[in-house]
């Protein structure tokens, strides 16, 4: 496996993890393990923003404590996905280099170093464009003045990508402040929806003139219910069978749409 990045620029691979649920730690640990197989530590950092640094002490990562900051990062409306944007912005403020954010429920399956090398020159990455049958009626009529004074209005040109992956050049990271402002304005108007943050990131990148590329050929994101159940079952099996920490893996857990569907249909232990 080629592990040499094609760019000399440093890439910061960012996760955020808070709360006490063990399954989220298990997801993050396994995702980090798949990432470590694909990067060169000479020009990469793996950074976890967490409110409980002791929980990730054994992982080969840089730990950034956000203990005591979670409520502030969630904002006045207690919107949990806002913590993601705040963590990425904190990374941009503290570390030179480009940023690839990964949700905990991701699996790095391809040449993420090549993806990192494509950041900049008007390009950013998100996981995959959402191909929805309808529009978002709760966003209709939404408009606001952005921090730079430009007027924004939701319209037919608006788009949304899944934010399980966000890749952005360091020089463009400030665009996420626009995303945060969009997200907060949607919440302020009572247009709360679990997709507010990813819609805001997608629109902030679009109106800033960046071309959003899809990362789904490089990263798998198992955010749907049946895929979650399959992976949670497999993570428990992995830990029991090997006795290793989930990041310390020799071979990745087999993951595909067909395996998830078979597991769902069987409704029992998948072997």
Secondary structure, 3 states (H helix, E strand, C coil): CCCCCCCCCCEEEEEEECCCCHHHHHHHHHHHHHHHCCCCHHHEEEEEEECCHHHHCCCCCEEEECCCCHHHHHCCCCCCCHHHHHHHHHHHHHCCCEEEEECCCEEECCCHHHHHHCCECCEEEEEEECCCCCCCHHHCCCEEECCCCCEEECCCCCCCEEEEEEEECHHHCCHHHHHHHHHHHHHHCCCCCCCHHHHHHHHHHHHCCCEEEECCCCEEECCCHHHHHHHHHHHHHHHHHHCCCCCCCCCCCCCCHHHHHHHHHHCCCCC
